[in-house]
Amino acid sequence: MKSLIKVILILGLVSGSSFFIVQSTGLITIDRIDYWFNEVRSISPLYIGAAVLCLMFIDLFISIPTLATIMLAGFFMGTVLASAFTIAGLTIAGSLGYLLGRRFGEPILGFLLKDDAQRTELQESFMAHGFVTILLSRALPVLPEVSTVIAGMTKMSFPKFLTAWLISITPYTIIAAYAGASSSPRSPEPAIVAWAVLTSTLWLGWYFFKRAQKRFP
């Protein structure tokens, strides 16, 4: 498990650094996303949908505020369209992350973990806990993107990965989109409640997962 945590932390640090760079430069912020959505709102919801899809794809490489983006999409497009475009974008991004990890995983692992025993431990740990890691990955920033790459690195079967990924993103997206659709600048309570419920549920999931690991290692 130590090797898995080490790889997650290193990849997470690399991915997470992009968030601070992007935020400091003002390239992609939640205010800017809100501005973009407002600009294309009068044209067609499909343009907002295309922007959402692109942002979910970009999130694989440059960390963006995903939850806030989904809620904004729900506010501008409604629950159904926002959910559909977000799930499509996250599925494409997740699949690409998996394929990149599968294609370039061995040299990356060789660089991060010099010892063969550590690489074997990583494989075994992710085989045992990878499905749940992907399910609960949205509890932490950048962990979803990192988990897709590690799934490819460790040669998790693609159907198993995609199942875990879809189970993870679908309810998360629908709840966030619905909260956004039910909110307004004057009444943001649904979005606040959804954020609290999603975050606490995922953190509780991690808590019980860690307890189960200690009880049944």
C-alpha positions as CSV (number, residue, x, y, z in Angstrom):
1,M,0.0,0.0,0.0
2,K,2.9,2.4,0.7
3,S,4.0,2.2,-3.0
4,L,0.4,3.1,-4.1
5,I,0.2,6.0,-1.8
6,K,3.7,7.2,-2.9
7,V,2.7,7.2,-6.6
8,I,-0.7,8.9,-5.9
9,L,1.1,11.6,-3.9
10,I,3.7,12.3,-6.6
11,L,1.3,12.3,-9.5
12,G,-1.2,14.3,-7.4
13,L,1.5,16.9,-6.7
14,V,2.3,17.2,-10.4
15,S,-1.3,17.5,-11.4
16,G,-2.3,19.7,-8.4
17,S,0.4,22.2,-9.2
18,S,-1.4,23.0,-12.5
19,F,-4.4,24.2,-10.4
20,F,-2.3,26.8,-8.6
21,I,-0.6,27.9,-11.8
22,V,-3.9,28.2,-13.6
23,Q,-5.5,30.0,-10.7
24,S,-2.6,32.4,-10.2
25,T,-2.6,33.3,-13.9
26,G,-6.4,33.6,-14.0
27,L,-6.5,31.5,-17.1
28,I,-9.4,29.2,-15.9
29,T,-11.3,30.4,-12.8
30,I,-14.8,29.8,-11.7
31,D,-15.6,33.5,-12.4
32,R,-14.2,33.2,-15.9
33,I,-16.2,30.0,-16.5
34,D,-19.3,31.8,-15.3
35,Y,-18.5,34.6,-17.8
36,W,-18.0,32.2,-20.7
37,F,-21.3,30.5,-20.0
38,N,-23.1,33.9,-19.8
39,E,-21.6,34.9,-23.1
40,V,-22.9,31.8,-25.0
41,R,-26.2,31.5,-23.1
42,S,-28.1,33.7,-25.6
43,I,-26.9,31.5,-28.5
44,S,-27.8,27.9,-27.6
45,P,-27.5,25.6,-24.6
46,L,-25.5,23.3,-26.9
47,Y,-22.6,25.8,-26.9
48,I,-22.5,25.7,-23.1
49,G,-22.7,21.9,-23.3
50,A,-19.7,21.9,-25.7
51,A,-17.8,24.2,-23.3
52,V,-18.6,21.8,-20.3
53,L,-17.5,18.8,-22.3
54,C,-14.2,20.5,-23.2
55,L,-13.6,21.7,-19.6
56,M,-14.2,18.1,-18.2
57,F,-11.6,16.9,-20.8
58,I,-9.1,19.6,-20.0
59,D,-9.4,18.7,-16.3
60,L,-7.4,15.6,-17.0
61,F,-4.4,17.8,-17.7
62,I,-5.1,21.1,-16.0
63,S,-7.0,20.9,-12.7
64,I,-10.2,23.0,-12.7
65,P,-13.0,23.4,-10.1
66,T,-15.1,20.5,-11.4
67,L,-17.9,20.6,-8.8
68,A,-18.5,24.3,-9.2
69,T,-18.4,23.9,-13.0
70,I,-21.0,21.2,-13.0
71,M,-23.3,23.3,-10.7
72,L,-22.9,26.3,-13.0
73,A,-23.7,24.1,-16.0
74,G,-26.9,22.9,-14.2
75,F,-27.8,26.6,-13.5
76,F,-27.4,27.5,-17.2
77,M,-28.7,24.4,-18.9
78,G,-30.8,22.4,-16.5
79,T,-30.1,19.0,-14.9
80,V,-30.5,16.8,-17.9
81,L,-28.3,18.6,-20.4
82,A,-25.7,19.5,-17.8
83,S,-25.5,15.9,-16.6
84,A,-25.3,14.4,-20.1
85,F,-22.5,16.7,-21.3
86,T,-20.6,16.4,-18.0
87,I,-20.8,12.6,-17.9
88,A,-19.7,12.5,-21.6
89,G,-16.7,14.8,-20.9
90,L,-15.6,12.9,-17.8
91,T,-16.0,9.5,-19.5
92,I,-13.8,10.7,-22.4
93,A,-11.2,12.2,-20.0
94,G,-11.2,9.1,-17.8
95,S,-10.8,6.8,-20.7
96,L,-7.9,8.8,-22.1
97,G,-6.2,8.9,-18.7
98,Y,-6.5,5.1,-18.5
99,L,-5.1,4.7,-22.0
100,L,-2.2,7.1,-21.3
101,G,-1.4,5.2,-18.2
102,R,-1.5,1.9,-20.0
103,R,0.7,3.2,-22.8
104,F,3.3,5.1,-20.8
105,G,2.9,3.5,-17.4
106,E,5.9,1.2,-17.4
107,P,8.6,3.9,-17.9
108,I,6.8,6.2,-15.5
109,L,6.6,3.5,-12.8
110,G,10.2,2.6,-13.5
111,F,11.2,6.3,-12.8
112,L,9.0,6.6,-9.7
113,L,9.7,3.2,-8.2
114,K,13.2,1.9,-8.8
115,D,12.6,-1.4,-6.9
116,D,10.8,-4.3,-8.6
117,A,9.3,-5.2,-5.3
118,Q,7.7,-1.8,-4.9
119,R,6.2,-2.0,-8.4
120,T,4.8,-5.4,-7.6
121,E,3.3,-4.1,-4.4
122,L,1.7,-1.2,-6.3
123,Q,0.1,-3.7,-8.7
124,E,-1.2,-5.9,-5.9
125,S,-2.5,-2.9,-3.9
126,F,-4.4,-1.4,-6.8
127,M,-5.7,-4.8,-7.8
128,A,-7.1,-5.2,-4.3
129,H,-8.3,-1.6,-3.7
130,G,-8.4,0.1,-7.0
131,F,-12.1,-0.3,-7.7
132,V,-13.0,1.4,-4.4
133,T,-10.3,4.0,-4.8
134,I,-11.9,5.1,-8.1
135,L,-15.4,5.0,-6.6
136,L,-14.4,7.4,-3.8
137,S,-11.8,9.4,-5.7
138,R,-13.9,12.5,-5.9
139,A,-13.4,13.1,-2.2
140,L,-10.0,14.6,-3.0
141,P,-8.9,17.1,-5.6
142,V,-6.8,15.6,-8.5
143,L,-7.3,12.0,-7.2
144,P,-9.9,11.2,-9.9
145,E,-7.5,12.0,-12.7
146,V,-4.6,10.3,-10.9
147,S,-6.6,7.1,-10.3
148,T,-7.4,6.8,-14.0
149,V,-3.7,6.9,-14.9
150,I,-2.8,4.4,-12.2
151,A,-5.6,2.1,-13.4
152,G,-4.0,2.0,-16.8
153,M,-0.5,1.7,-15.3
154,T,-1.5,-1.4,-13.3
155,K,-3.3,-3.0,-16.2
156,M,-6.7,-3.0,-14.6
157,S,-9.2,-4.3,-17.1
158,F,-10.9,-1.5,-19.0
159,P,-14.5,-2.8,-18.4
160,K,-13.8,-2.9,-14.7
161,F,-12.2,0.5,-14.7
162,L,-15.1,2.0,-16.8
163,T,-17.7,0.5,-14.5
164,A,-16.1,2.0,-11.4
165,W,-15.6,5.3,-13.1
166,L,-19.2,5.5,-14.3
167,I,-20.5,4.5,-10.8
168,S,-18.4,7.3,-9.4
169,I,-19.2,10.1,-11.8
170,T,-22.9,9.5,-12.5
171,P,-24.6,10.2,-9.2
172,Y,-22.1,12.9,-8.3
173,T,-22.8,14.7,-11.6
174,I,-26.6,14.4,-11.4
175,I,-26.7,15.7,-7.8
176,A,-24.4,18.6,-8.6
177,A,-26.2,19.5,-11.8
178,Y,-29.6,19.3,-10.0
179,A,-28.3,21.5,-7.2
180,G,-27.1,24.0,-9.7
181,A,-30.4,24.0,-11.6
182,S,-32.3,24.6,-8.4
183,S,-30.0,27.4,-7.3
184,S,-29.8,31.1,-8.2
185,P,-27.5,34.0,-7.2
186,R,-30.2,35.0,-4.7
187,S,-30.8,31.5,-3.5
188,P,-27.6,29.4,-3.4
189,E,-28.8,27.1,-0.7
190,P,-29.3,24.0,-2.9
191,A,-25.8,24.2,-4.2
192,I,-24.3,24.7,-0.7
193,V,-26.3,21.7,0.6
194,A,-25.3,19.5,-2.3
195,W,-21.6,20.4,-1.8
196,A,-21.8,19.5,1.9
197,V,-23.7,16.3,1.2
198,L,-21.4,15.1,-1.6
199,T,-18.2,16.0,0.3
200,S,-19.3,14.4,3.6
201,T,-20.6,11.3,1.9
202,L,-17.4,10.7,0.1
203,W,-15.3,11.4,3.2
204,L,-17.4,9.0,5.2
205,G,-16.9,6.4,2.5
206,W,-13.1,6.8,2.8
207,Y,-13.4,6.5,6.6
208,F,-15.3,3.2,6.5
209,F,-13.0,2.0,3.7
210,K,-9.9,2.6,5.9
211,R,-11.6,1.0,8.9
212,A,-12.4,-2.1,6.8
213,Q,-8.8,-2.2,5.6
214,K,-7.5,-2.3,9.1
215,R,-10.0,-4.9,10.1
216,F,-9.5,-7.1,7.0
217,P,-6.1,-6.2,5.6
